[in-house]
Amino acid sequence: MTVESVGLDLKFVTIDENSKWLSAVQKLGDDSRLTLGFMPAQAFVDYAKRKQILGLIINGELVAYTMFRYKKTSLIIVHFCVSTKHRGHGYAKKLMSALYQQEKDYVSQFKLSCRRDYNLDKFWYSLGFAPMAEKLGRASKSNSILTTWIRPNPECQSLFTAAFDNDAEKIRVVLDSNIVIALCSENEIEVNALTQDFLSDYVEYYVSTEVFNEVNKQSDPKIRNKSRDFIKHCFSIIPSYNEQLYAEAQNYLLSLKYAEEYTNTWHDISHISYAIAFDADVFITRDATWLNTAISDAVFERYGFRILSPAELIRHIDEIDSPSSYSPQKLVGLNLEYSEMKTEDFPVVSDTFYRQYSTGKKSAFTTALKKWMAIPEEYHIFEVKSNARPVCLAVHHTLGNAVCIPLLLIDTNKIRPSLHSTFTKRIVFKLLENAQKAGATSISISKQGLSPEMVTTIKECGYFESDQSLQRIIESQITLPSAVTLDSSLSREHPAWAAVSKYMESAADGVISTQATIELEKMFWPLKIQEPCVPCYIVPIQATYAKKLFDEDLANTNLSLFSNENTESALSIENIYFKSKHQSISCFPARIFWYVSRSADIGSSSIRACSYLDSVEIADKALLYKKYRRLGVFDWNDLCRIQGSSNCIAAYKFSYTELLPNPVELDDIRMIIGAPCATFQSYRKISSETFLKLYELGLHGRKND
């Protein structure tokens, strides 16, 4: 993006990793370290790769830059810097205006945190920000107060802003003793990076009592007391933890790295075990014993828990953005089974869930349960077991074209807190998929028994909240942009009405975007809109991976939510598929068909499912494996097989997968795309019109069948 100004050669440049201006950005950031905080050199490169640096160039010189990231639908400003000699000329306002114009269609608000003692209130106010909140700065002896400044964006085109913004969830980060001691002394630049203002939107720092053991080793009583006061003032002490999990984690770590009792390594193991038992997300240390080793990999595979250095936390904050990150890899050890509740399960189900029922009385809960069981033609009771013990109960009621879930209960005592969101998303998507298969036009989930965290998680799956329930509209149709309509039974105050009205206004003005079209289709999934601007592709996939990504019973085209599933497939709100970097699709978001090659399990090559391609990322396979292995489909050997001659591979991030009831065979594909000899060794771009023809065939089969 370039903007010319009278009398000046002024332009705004999005700085990527190959830009000649990247080194100038790094220098300006380093020169302003006193107020901006330390940023690792590689982190500048990471932001550049994501195209999250906007620079202002005047007469061939970098005058200012802003570096930013996204948190759901908010844009978080990490750095906003004008060089000293160019301040006072209005360049900050020009830069902010350029950032606003660049991002206004996609983000609901611009947000930053700034120390109050910097006395920049008038500056932020002049850029359109308002001081909305304040909090005590963490991990610093300066007793600073951070003010949260927000600039709302009324022009945002995103349809999901009302449902997705939530700042309550933060990453639980436990700090090792060596990190805390370095922060106390304030003489370690890399460690002091943990005090950067923008991190207050992402993390909450904790320490375990093990830190005090390390402090007690100091011989100087002044240092001991100073350190203790600093810890108590700046950090939260782990308030409680799962003692059984602590013992299990400690034994596991000792099996990986044996240590004599009360040695330094033994204390390290105890500290990490506390963090795991507290259900933290990350442990920060500088100890090479635990960083980037087979031990840290083993800990992640077993507990979904990361051991990182301070610089790695900053670099990889997107991967661990919040506890609600969808991580089906973590569900594997639960050995989940899904089935309709059996009569013999009644006693244990009653004992497990009655406390979460509205009255909390067992008699009332068992009476309601018996009532639902007595009308099997209208009610189904969906049960999920983990290691043969019930962990979830969902009552499924069909009323006309509507599916109602009058009760959804999860036994949070049997599922670790870090898995609550992932588990809830899995269940909610299964319920949505089942309602869609049954031909329902809407689904609602009663809020009775739902925790506030569950409500937030369900809203992140595209549900809208009302007083008593969470609702989603299901539109199983192909329609023109101007003909998108909703179930007339819904109130016009429902947020979906506003989204549709906004989209139809854009259609009338002829300014429909790909992003808006796909967002609307997701909102009313599996709606498809006849809009030619949407890129569409056929993507080949091996049957082995298709079975993992879509369903373990892919060969069965008459799938049921309530059939017993002894393994946890990856069909879900989002997932990742890896391809050779030479098969990287450049246009996204997009619609994609999955073309499954012939195998012993699947008798013919055919299109079996469709998804939305949200992004494609090309990077070293080791980096992508660490970033996305939480999705749990590919192992390291799989990536090595597809990398080819380069270490780089492509990661397809896709979502809202829909299994097609009528697989589209190769001969039919060739006929519809007009290529009688077509093969699918790599992806193939098709028109939106062709996509909808194939989709129609996948839904309904041949007309003469």
C-alpha positions in Angstrom: 0.0 0.0 0.0 1.4 3.4 -1.0 0.1 6.8 -0.1 1.6 10.0 -1.6 1.8 13.3 0.4 2.3 16.7 -1.1 6.0 17.8 -1.1 7.2 14.5 0.3 8.1 11.1 -1.1 5.9 9.4 1.5 4.7 5.8 1.4 3.5 3.1 3.6 5.0 -0.4 3.1 4.0 -3.7 4.5 7.4 -5.2 5.5 7.9 -8.9 4.9 11.0 -11.1 5.6 12.6 -10.2 2.3 12.1 -6.4 2.7 15.2 -4.1 2.6 13.5 -2.2 5.4 13.4 -5.0 8.0 16.9 -4.3 9.4 15.9 -0.6 9.8 12.8 -1.7 11.7 14.9 -3.9 14.0 17.4 -1.0 14.6 14.6 1.5 15.4 13.0 -1.0 17.7 16.3 -1.7 19.5 17.0 2.0 19.8 13.6 2.5 21.5 14.0 -0.6 23.7 13.7 1.5 26.9 9.9 2.1 26.2 9.1 -0.7 23.8 10.9 -3.5 25.7 13.2 -6.1 24.4 12.1 -8.0 21.2 14.3 -11.0 20.0 15.7 -10.4 16.5 14.0 -13.5 15.2 10.7 -12.2 16.5 10.9 -9.3 14.1 11.5 -11.8 11.3 8.4 -13.8 12.4 6.2 -10.7 12.4 7.6 -9.8 8.9 6.8 -13.3 7.6 3.2 -12.9 8.8 3.1 -9.4 7.1 2.4 -7.8 10.5 4.7 -4.8 10.2 3.7 -1.6 8.5 6.4 1.0 7.9 6.3 4.7 7.0 9.0 5.6 4.5 9.8 9.3 3.8 12.4 10.3 1.2 14.0 6.8 1.3 14.2 6.6 5.2 12.2 4.6 7.7 10.5 7.2 9.8 8.1 5.0 11.8 6.6 1.5 12.0 3.9 -0.4 13.8 4.1 -4.1 14.6 0.9 -5.9 15.5 -0.8 -9.2 16.0 -4.4 -10.5 16.2 -6.3 -11.9 19.1 -9.6 -13.3 17.8 -11.2 -10.2 16.1 -9.0 -7.6 17.9 -5.8 -6.1 16.5 -3.2 -5.8 19.3 -0.5 -3.2 18.7 2.8 -4.6 19.9 5.1 -1.7 18.8 4.2 1.8 17.6 7.4 3.7 17.1 8.4 7.0 15.5 12.1 7.8 15.2 13.1 10.6 17.6 14.2 13.1 15.0 10.8 12.8 13.1 8.5 13.3 16.1 6.0 16.2 16.2 5.2 16.2 12.5 2.0 14.2 12.6 3.5 11.1 11.2 2.1 8.9 14.0 -1.4 10.0 13.0 -0.7 9.1 9.3 0.7 5.7 10.3 -2.3 4.9 12.4 -4.7 6.1 9.7 -2.9 3.8 7.2 -3.1 0.8 9.6 -6.8 1.5 10.1 -7.5 1.6 6.4 -5.6 -1.6 5.8 -7.3 -3.6 8.6 -10.8 -2.0 9.0 -12.7 -4.7 7.1 -11.3 -7.5 9.3 -10.9 -6.4 12.9 -13.5 -5.2 15.4 -11.1 -3.0 17.4 -7.5 -1.8 17.7 -6.0 -2.3 21.2 -2.8 -1.6 23.1 -1.4 -1.5 26.6 0.8 1.4 27.7 2.4 2.3 31.1 0.6 5.2 32.7 3.9 6.8 33.9 4.9 7.2 30.2 2.4 10.2 30.2 1.2 9.4 26.6 -2.5 9.9 27.2 -2.8 12.9 24.9 -0.9 11.0 22.2 -3.1 8.0 22.2 -6.2 10.1 22.4 -5.1 12.0 19.3 -4.9 8.7 17.4 -8.5 7.9 18.3 -8.0 5.6 21.3 -9.9 5.8 24.6 -8.6 4.5 28.0 -10.9 1.6 28.8 -9.3 -0.1 31.7 -6.1 -0.4 33.8 -4.2 -3.1 35.6 -1.1 -3.5 37.6 2.0 -4.3 35.5 3.3 -7.8 36.2 6.9 -9.3 36.4 8.5 -5.9 37.1 9.7 -4.1 40.2 8.6 -0.7 38.9 5.0 -0.9 40.3 3.8 0.3 36.9 0.2 0.6 36.0 -0.9 -0.5 32.5 -3.7 1.4 30.8 -5.7 -0.5 28.1 -6.4 1.8 25.2 -9.0 0.8 22.6 -10.1 2.3 19.3 -13.4 0.7 18.1 -13.9 0.0 14.5 -17.5 0.5 13.3 -16.5 -0.4 9.7 -15.6 -4.0 10.5 -17.0 -6.3 7.8 -16.5 -9.5 9.9 -19.8 -11.2 10.7 -18.5 -12.9 13.8 -17.3 -10.0 16.0 -20.2 -10.1 18.4 -19.6 -13.8 19.1 -15.8 -14.1 19.2 -14.3 -11.3 21.3 -13.4 -12.4 24.8 -10.4 -11.2 26.8 -11.0 -13.3 29.9 -8.9 -16.2 28.9 -5.1 -16.0 29.2 -2.3 -18.4 28.9 -1.1 -19.8 32.3 2.6 -19.4 32.3 4.7 -20.8 35.2 8.2 -19.3 35.6 11.3 -21.3 36.6 13.4 -20.1 39.5 16.2 -18.9 37.3 13.7 -16.6 35.4 12.3 -15.1 38.5 15.8 -14.4 40.0 16.8 -12.7 36.7 13.7 -10.6 36.6 14.4 -9.5 40.2 17.9 -8.3 39.3 16.6 -6.7 36.1 20.0 -7.2 34.3 18.9 -9.8 31.8 17.7 -8.3 28.5 16.1 -11.5 27.1 14.3 -12.3 30.4 13.1 -8.7 30.7 11.2 -9.3 27.4 8.6 -11.1 29.6 7.6 -7.7 31.0 6.5 -6.2 27.6 3.2 -4.4 27.8 1.5 -6.3 25.0 1.9 -9.7 26.8 -0.5 -8.5 29.5 -3.3 -9.3 26.9 -2.1 -12.9 26.5 -0.5 -14.3 29.7 -0.8 -14.6 33.4 2.5 -15.5 35.2 2.6 -17.9 38.1 5.3 -19.4 40.3 5.3 -22.5 42.5 6.6 -22.7 46.1 9.8 -24.3 44.6 11.0 -20.8 43.8 11.2 -20.0 47.5 13.5 -23.0 48.0 15.9 -21.4 45.5 15.7 -18.0 47.1 16.4 -19.6 50.5 19.8 -20.7 49.2 21.0 -17.1 49.0 23.5 -16.4 51.8 22.7 -12.7 52.0 19.5 -12.1 54.1 18.9 -8.8 52.3 18.8 -10.5 48.9 16.6 -13.3 50.3 14.0 -10.8 51.7 14.2 -8.6 48.6 13.6 -11.6 46.4 10.7 -12.9 48.5 9.0 -9.5 48.5 9.4 -9.2 44.7 7.9 -12.7 44.1 4.9 -12.0 46.3 4.3 -8.6 44.8 4.7 -9.5 41.1 3.4 -13.1 40.7 0.5 -15.3 41.6 1.5 -18.3 43.6 0.0 -21.5 42.2 -3.2 -21.7 44.4 -4.0 -25.3 44.0 -3.1 -28.3 41.9 -4.1 -32.0 41.3 -2.0 -34.0 43.7 -2.5 -37.2 41.9 -1.4 -35.6 38.6 1.6 -34.1 40.4 2.8 -37.5 41.6 2.2 -39.0 38.2 4.1 -36.2 36.3 7.0 -36.3 38.8 7.4 -40.1 38.3 7.2 -39.7 34.5 9.8 -37.0 34.5 12.1 -39.0 36.7 11.8 -41.9 34.3 13.0 -39.5 31.6 15.7 -37.8 33.6 16.7 -39.5 36.9 17.8 -37.2 39.8 18.7 -37.8 43.4 16.3 -36.3 45.9 16.8 -32.6 46.6 19.4 -32.0 43.9 18.9 -29.1 41.5 17.5 -31.4 38.8 15.1 -33.0 41.3 13.8 -29.5 42.2 13.4 -28.7 38.5 11.3 -31.8 38.1 9.2 -30.9 41.1 8.7 -27.4 39.7 7.6 -28.7 36.3 5.3 -31.2 37.9 3.6 -28.5 39.9 3.0 -26.6 36.6 1.6 -29.7 34.9 -0.6 -30.5 37.9 -1.8 -26.8 38.0 -2.9 -27.3 34.3 -0.6 -24.6 33.1 0.1 -24.2 29.4 3.8 -23.2 29.5 6.8 -23.5 31.7 9.5 -20.8 31.1 13.1 -21.6 31.8 16.7 -21.0 30.5 17.9 -24.5 31.5 19.2 -26.3 28.5 18.3 -29.6 30.1 14.7 -29.0 29.4 14.7 -26.8 26.3 14.4 -28.3 22.8 15.2 -31.8 23.9 13.7 -35.2 23.6 12.4 -34.6 27.2 10.5 -31.5 26.3 9.0 -33.3 23.3 8.0 -36.2 25.4 6.3 -33.9 28.0 4.3 -32.2 25.3 3.2 -35.4 23.7 2.0 -36.7 27.1 0.5 -33.6 28.7 0.2 -31.0 25.9 2.4 -28.8 28.0 5.2 -26.7 26.6 8.7 -25.9 28.0 10.0 -22.7 26.4 12.6 -20.0 26.8 11.5 -16.4 27.2 12.3 -15.6 23.5 10.3 -18.7 22.4 7.3 -17.7 24.3 7.2 -14.3 22.5 7.9 -15.9 19.1 5.3 -18.6 19.5 2.5 -16.8 21.3 0.1 -17.3 18.4 0.4 -21.1 18.7 -0.6 -21.0 22.4 -2.8 -17.9 22.2 -5.4 -19.1 24.7 -6.5 -22.1 26.7 -9.3 -22.5 24.2 -7.0 -23.4 21.3 -8.5 -26.5 19.6 -6.2 -29.4 20.5 -7.7 -32.8 19.7 -4.2 -34.3 20.1 -4.8 -33.9 23.8 -8.0 -35.9 23.7 -6.3 -39.1 22.5 -5.4 -40.4 26.0 -9.0 -40.0 27.1 -10.1 -43.0 25.0 -13.4 -41.4 24.2 -16.4 -43.4 23.2 -19.6 -41.9 21.8 -22.9 -43.8 22.0 -26.6 -43.6 22.8 -27.1 -44.1 26.6 -28.0 -47.7 27.5 -30.5 -48.5 30.3 -27.8 -50.2 32.3 -25.8 -47.0 32.4 -28.6 -45.1 34.2 -27.3 -45.5 37.8 -23.8 -44.3 37.1 -25.0 -41.5 34.8 -27.4 -40.3 37.5 -24.6 -40.3 40.1 -22.2 -38.5 37.8 -24.4 -35.6 36.6 -27.2 -34.9 39.0 -25.3 -32.1 40.8 -25.1 -30.1 37.6 -28.8 -30.2 37.0 -30.9 -27.1 37.7 -32.1 -28.2 41.1 -29.0 -30.1 42.1 -31.3 -32.8 43.5 -30.8 -36.4 42.4 -34.5 -37.2 42.4 -35.4 -34.3 40.1 -32.6 -35.3 37.7 -33.6 -39.0 37.6 -37.2 -38.0 37.0 -36.3 -35.9 34.0 -33.9 -38.5 32.6 -36.6 -41.2 32.9 -39.1 -38.9 31.1 -36.8 -38.4 28.2 -35.9 -42.1 28.0 -39.6 -43.0 27.9 -40.1 -41.1 24.6 -37.3 -42.6 22.3 -39.1 -41.4 19.1 -38.5 -37.8 20.2 -35.6 -37.9 22.6 -32.1 -39.4 22.3 -29.6 -39.3 25.2 -26.1 -39.0 23.9 -23.4 -40.3 26.2 -19.6 -39.9 26.0 -17.3 -42.1 28.0 -13.7 -41.7 28.8 -11.9 -44.9 29.8 -15.4 -46.5 30.3 -16.6 -43.7 32.7 -19.2 -41.1 31.6 -17.9 -37.6 31.1 -20.6 -36.0 29.0 -24.4 -36.2 28.6 -26.5 -34.5 25.9 -30.2 -34.9 25.5 -31.2 -34.6 21.9 -34.8 -33.5 21.0 -36.2 -33.1 17.5 -39.2 -30.8 17.2 -40.3 -30.3 13.6 -37.3 -28.9 11.8 -35.6 -27.8 14.9 -33.1 -29.7 17.1 -33.1 -28.8 20.8 -30.5 -29.8 23.3 -32.4 -29.3 26.6 -29.4 -30.6 28.5 -25.6 -30.6 27.9 -23.5 -31.6 30.9 -19.8 -32.3 31.2 -18.1 -33.8 34.2 -15.3 -31.4 34.6 -13.7 -33.4 37.4 -12.7 -36.1 35.0 -11.4 -33.8 32.2 -8.5 -31.5 32.9 -9.3 -27.7 32.7 -7.0 -27.3 29.6 -9.2 -29.8 27.7 -12.6 -28.4 28.6 -12.7 -26.1 25.6 -11.4 -28.6 23.1 -13.7 -31.3 24.4 -16.7 -28.9 24.3 -16.0 -27.9 20.7 -15.8 -31.6 19.7 -19.2 -32.3 21.2 -20.8 -29.2 19.9 -19.6 -29.9 16.4 -20.9 -33.5 16.5 -24.3 -32.2 17.6 -24.3 -29.7 14.8 -23.3 -32.3 12.3 -26.0 -34.6 13.4 -28.7 -31.9 13.3 -27.6 -31.1 9.7 -27.8 -34.7 8.6 -31.3 -35.0 10.1 -32.4 -32.1 7.9 -32.9 -29.6 10.8 -33.0 -25.9 10.1 -31.8 -24.8 13.5 -30.2 -26.1 16.7 -30.3 -24.7 20.1 -28.5 -25.6 23.3 -30.0 -24.8 26.7 -27.7 -22.8 29.0 -28.9 -24.8 31.9 -25.9 -26.4 33.5 -23.4 -24.6 31.3 -20.5 -22.8 32.9 -19.6 -19.3 31.6 -16.5 -20.9 30.0 -18.6 -23.4 28.1 -20.9 -20.6 26.9 -17.9 -18.7 25.6 -16.5 -21.9 23.9 -19.9 -22.6 22.2 -20.1 -19.1 20.9 -16.7 -19.5 19.4 -18.3 -22.3 17.3 -20.7 -19.8 15.7 -23.6 -20.0 18.2 -25.4 -16.9 19.2 -26.5 -16.3 22.8 -30.0 -15.5 24.0 -31.4 -15.4 27.5 -32.0 -19.1 27.8 -30.0 -20.8 25.0 -27.3 -20.7 22.4 -28.6 -21.0 18.8 -27.3 -21.8 15.4 -29.2 -21.6 12.1 -28.6 -24.4 9.6 -29.2 -23.6 6.0 -28.8 -26.7 3.8 -29.2 -25.0 0.4 -27.4 -23.4 -2.5 -28.6 -19.8 -3.0 -27.8 -16.5 -4.7 -26.4 -13.7 -2.6 -29.6 -11.7 -3.0 -31.7 -14.6 -1.9 -30.2 -15.4 1.5 -33.1 -15.7 3.9 -33.5 -16.9 7.4 -36.1 -18.9 9.3 -38.9 -16.5 9.9 -39.5 -17.8 13.4 -36.3 -16.0 14.6 -36.5 -12.5 16.0 -35.1 -9.6 14.0 -33.1 -8.7 17.1 -31.2 -12.0 16.6 -27.5 -11.1 15.6 -27.9 -13.3 12.5 -30.4 -10.9 11.0 -27.8 -8.1 11.2 -25.2 -10.2 9.5 -27.5 -11.2 6.6 -28.7 -7.6 6.2 -25.1 -6.4 6.1 -24.2 -9.0 3.5 -27.2 -8.2 1.3 -26.4 -4.5 1.4 -22.9 -5.4 0.1 -24.4 -7.6 -2.6 -26.7 -4.8 -3.7 -23.7 -2.5 -4.0 -21.7 -5.1 -5.9 -18.8 -5.2 -3.3 -19.1 -8.7 -1.9 -15.7 -10.1 -0.7 -14.6 -13.7 -0.5 -14.0 -13.4 3.2 -17.6 -12.1 3.8 -19.1 -14.9 1.7 -17.2 -17.7 3.4 -18.0 -16.2 6.9 -21.7 -16.2 6.1 -21.5 -19.8 4.8 -19.8 -20.8 8.0 -22.4 -18.9 10.1 -25.2 -20.9 8.5 -23.2 -24.0 7.6 -23.6 -25.9 5.3 -25.0 -23.0 3.3 -23.4 -22.4 -0.1 -23.8 -19.1 -1.9 -23.5 -18.8 -5.7 -20.8 -16.2 -5.6 -18.1 -16.4 -8.4 -15.5 -14.5 -6.3 -14.9 -17.5 -4.0 -11.8 -19.6 -5.1 -12.5 -23.3 -5.3 -10.1 -26.3 -5.5 -10.0 -30.1 -5.7 -7.3 -31.3 -3.3 -6.0 -34.9 -3.4 -5.6 -36.8 -0.2 -4.5 -40.4 0.6 -7.2 -42.6 2.0 -5.1 -43.3 5.1 -5.1 -39.6 6.1 -8.7 -39.1 4.9 -9.8 -41.7 7.4 -8.0 -39.9 10.2 -9.1 -36.4 9.2 -12.7 -37.1 8.3 -13.9 -40.3 10.1 -12.6 -43.7 11.0 -15.6 -45.2 9.2 -15.2 -43.2 6.0 -16.2 -46.1 3.8 -19.7 -46.1 5.4 -21.7 -43.4 3.8 -24.6 -43.6 6.2 -22.9 -42.3 9.4 -24.7 -41.8 12.7 -23.7 -39.6 15.6 -24.9 -42.2 18.0 -23.1 -45.2 16.5 -20.4 -46.5 18.9 -17.0 -45.0 18.0 -14.1 -46.4 19.9 -11.6 -44.1 18.4 -11.4 -40.3 18.2 -11.4 -39.1 14.6 -10.4 -35.6 13.7 -13.6 -34.4 12.1 -14.0 -31.0 13.8 -14.2 -27.3 13.6 -10.6 -27.0 12.4 -7.7 -29.1 11.3 -4.4 -29.3 9.4 -3.3 -31.3 6.4 0.3 -31.2 5.3 1.4 -31.3 1.6 4.6 -30.7 -0.4 5.5 -27.1 -0.6 5.1 -27.4 -4.4 1.3 -28.0 -3.7 0.8 -24.8 -1.8 -2.4 -23.0 -2.8 -1.9 -19.3 -3.0 -5.5 -18.1 -2.9 -7.4 -18.4 0.4 -9.8 -18.4 2.1 -11.3 -20.9 -0.4 -13.6 -23.9 -0.7 -12.0 -27.2 -1.2 -13.1 -30.7 -2.2 -11.2 -33.7 -0.8 -10.5 -36.2 -3.6 -9.7 -39.5 -1.9 -7.5 -41.9 -3.8 -8.3 -45.5 -4.2 -7.2 -47.9 -1.5 -8.1 -51.3 0.0 -10.7 -49.6 2.3 -12.3 -47.3 -0.3 -13.1 -49.0 -3.6 -12.9 -46.1 -5.9 -11.3 -42.7 -6.3 -13.9 -40.0 -5.5 -14.6 -36.7 -3.8 -15.7 -37.6 -0.3 -15.9 -34.3 1.6 -15.6 -30.6 1.4 -14.1 -28.0 3.7 -13.0 -24.4 3.9 -9.3 -23.7 3.4 -8.5 -20.9 5.9 -4.8 -20.5 5.2 -1.7 -22.1 3.8 1.6 -21.8 5.5 5.0 -22.8 4.1 7.8 -23.3 6.5 10.4 -25.8 7.7 8.8 -29.1 8.6 10.2 -29.0 12.1 8.6 -25.7 12.8 5.2 -26.7 11.4 5.3 -30.0 13.2 5.8 -28.2 16.6 3.2 -25.6 15.7 0.4 -28.0 14.6 1.0 -31.3 16.2 -1.7 -30.4 18.7 -4.1 -31.4 16.0 -2.7 -35.0 16.2 -3.0 -36.4 12.7 0.5 -36.5 11.3 3.6 -37.9 13.0 7.2 -36.9 12.2 7.7 -39.7 9.8 4.7 -38.7 7.8 6.2 -35.2 7.3 9.6 -36.6 6.3 7.8 -38.7 3.5 6.1 -35.7 1.9 8.9 -33.1 2.2 10.6 -34.1 -1.1 14.0 -32.5 -1.7 13.3 -29.5 0.6 12.9 -29.2 4.3 9.9 -26.9 3.7 6.4 -28.2 3.5 2.9 -26.6 3.2 0.3 -26.7 6.0 -3.3 -26.4 4.9 -5.5 -25.1 7.7 -9.1 -26.1 7.0 -12.4 -26.0 8.9 -16.1 -27.0 8.8 -15.6 -30.3 7.0 -18.8 -31.8 5.6 -18.9 -35.5 4.6 -20.8 -35.9 1.3 -23.5 -38.7 1.5 -22.9 -39.5 -2.2 -19.2 -39.8 -3.1 -18.6 -38.2 -6.6 -16.8 -40.8 -8.7 -13.8 -40.0 -10.9 -15.8 -40.4 -14.2 -18.4 -37.9 -13.0 -15.7 -35.4 -11.9 -14.1 -35.6 -15.3 -17.4 -35.0 -17.0 -18.4 -32.0 -14.9 -15.0 -30.3 -15.1 -14.8 -31.0 -18.9 -11.5 -32.9 -18.7 -12.0 -36.6 -19.8 -8.4 -37.6 -18.9 -7.9 -35.6 -15.7 -5.9 -37.0 -12.8 -5.5 -35.5 -9.4 -1.9 -35.9 -8.3 -1.9 -32.2 -7.3 -4.6 -29.7 -6.5 -6.8 -28.4 -9.3 -8.5 -25.0 -9.4 -12.2 -25.1 -10.5 -14.8 -22.4 -10.9 -17.4 -21.6 -8.2 -20.0 -22.8 -10.7 -18.2 -26.2 -11.1 -17.8 -26.5 -7.4 -21.6 -26.1 -6.8 -22.4 -28.7 -9.5 -20.1 -31.2 -7.9 -21.5 -30.3 -4.5 -25.0 -30.8 -5.6 -24.1 -34.3 -7.0 -22.4 -35.1 -3.7 -25.5 -34.2 -1.7 -28.2 -35.8 -3.9 -26.5 -38.2 -6.3 -27.5 -38.6 -9.9 -31.1 -37.6 -10.7 -31.9 -40.9 -12.4 -30.5 -43.1 -9.6 
